[in-house]
Amino acid sequence: MNRPPLLLIAASVAFATMTISQPAAAALPASNPFAKPSTLQYGYPAFDKIKNEHFAPAFAEGMREQAQEIVKIADNKAAPTFENTIVTMERSGQLLGRVRAVFYTLVGSYTNDSLQALDKQLAPQFAAHGDAIRLNPKLFARIKTLHDKRDSLGLDAESKFLLERYYKDFVRSGANLSDADKTKLKDYNAQLAALQTQFSQNVLKEVNDSAFVLESREELAGLPEKAIAAAAVEAKKRGLDGKFVIPVTNTTQQAPLAVLSNRATREKLLTTSMIRGTRGNEFDNRNVVLQLAKLRAERAELLGYENYAAYSLEDQTAKDTASVNKLLGDLTQPAVRNAKKEAAEIQQVIDAEKGGFQVAAQDWSLYSDKVRTAKYAFDANQLKPYFEFNNVLEKGAFFAATKLWGITFKQRTDLPTYDADVRVYDVFEENGTHLAIFVVDPYARPNKRGGAWMSSLVDQSTLLDKKPVITNNLNLVKPAAGEPTLLTWDEVRTTFHEFGHATHGWFSKVKYPRFSGTSVPRDYVELPSQVYEMWMAWPEVMDSYAKHYQTGAAMPKELLEKLRAAQRFNEGYRTTEYLAAAVIDQRWHQLGSKQIPTDVVAFEQQALKDAGLNFAPVPPRYRSTYFSHAMGGGYSAGYYSYLWAERLDADAGEWFKENGGLLRKNGDRFRQMVLSKGGTQDAVEMYRAFRGRDPVIEPLLERRGLN
């Protein structure tokens, strides 16, 4: 996923000093689509009517409106009650929430210069807005009064947990600081908001600026003809007629490395990827990284924590840096050991071909596929004709959901979208009741950020009578007109993964917006998504979707058996590149403010060396200067959470297997005890109630071949 769990007012939504270029009006003109809630089903946004110029005045009015709502709560002469304080806060900011949901959907998926400029301008203003709420002493006094007597208020479990959560949110946001320290905190928050936005925009612009340009077809040897044609088209778009351009995607490794036979081309492509953000151009992120690390550390120290990671992890299920360091450390030695074994097997192939070189990072994808072919008589490219996107989504992910919960899907074309490739589906309960709207945006675009994520356009809440509108974003390469979208096995996994996040949003059954859907700790939010990945390889599900895109024939049994036999192939590499990125994230965020280095690249290299992860053929999945998870804000000090959640997911997967697998009764239990609860209770207790015990690590070690 990658929407971070919602906090008090959804991540960084703000308050107070609004200085957008247009002055805030007392009310929006009726011509602005945000002036009233959308009349489309569930408040689905009217994308066909929303224009760039509508956002600034809508944000201004949304902030002004919520400011008045909050002041009214804080200044209420009546004694604080749960209803007139907490519930009223939950109802506040609805215009702001509507605008924000649409704006950040477009900023992520369909951005432009105007939206990026506004995003940069808004970031510190949002921070100020949030500070004005969370640092309001009269408002906090009301919350504290209620919190102090919470056991005598007669609240139901969800309401009591909401009160406790509000109190904790305010304290962690600096409500107990002195006035002088509150002023410092506001300054930190404004600077951090601006820098995080700058970092994310630099990453996107650098991806486009770093596209790999080639002069001749010979350099593209090994690339399929259709991909070469696409590279020529991309070059022409950029005014480079007669040349070829391979766009660089967000991770360190690049997909064409698996087929490019020219080693010099592979080396240049990987280098192009790895030096992003360090080239000394206007998108260089090194200084931004240093500033972010320092400001986060100073902010954490101001709030009474040793470092930013300690501050961040206190609010996760991991709780502290020692627990995270232990998890990463325990897996490092077996992961690197396995990666070195895999490298030795690759070297044997290189030597047998008389390559005359030692395996390096640019060689891994190409030669590991050759090892897989030799070991399992299995070429990963043989799979792609059986993984056509429509089948994977509708006969795979949808099919499994119908088996687990009885829900069904129907595509609709009456709702507007921001791009012609975006699809919209209705989601129905088994009895025909309408459950949710599901929006799928499958393809990469130059104006779309990298990666894959789930988000929401409307969050479920019975208090606000809202049903969910949930989005999934992928970054598949769009084929030429009339050609099928054929996926790799990893892309199949990503499709199921994000769909699993979507189930968390659809099945949410909470009263308060604060707890809706994925509003859970970051290291728990990946549980539903990673559990859903197991169904992609479930025999009954694969029988449904793994069909040849031309003939409709099922995947041959022999190929299927080879795929399953190769499931743990290359796990040493996969685990090591992930651990390297997770360690980089932790090392930056476990620094005190006086320990910030001056050289980003040298610090990163030393961190990997100290952790035993400096194995050159396996570079980190992300380097600091294009590590949006860690530096862009959402998963700062939290990239470990995928692995932490995988421990839960592997353990939960064993529960499904022990209880018969893809059965309705199992789906209903998971829905009732996990998916529907959102953030309404402690995540550790939630998992324990579902599983009947705490998670164990053995299933994770078994899955990754680390035992």
PyMOL commands that set and color helices and strands:
alter all, ss='L'
color gray80, all
select helices_A, chain A and resi 41-43+52-74+82-91+94-109+113-134+137-148+150-152+157-172+179-209+217-220+225-237+255-258+263-274+286-302+308-313+321-352+361-376+380-382+384-386+389-405+489-506+513-515+522-537+539-545+557-565+571-589+600-611+624-626+628-631+641-658+664-673+675-677+683-691+698-703
alter helices_A, ss='H'
color red, helices_A
select strands_A, chain A and resi 212-214+244-246+408-412+423-428+434-443+453-458+469-476
alter strands_A, ss='S'
color yellow, strands_A
deselect
rebuild
show_as cartoon
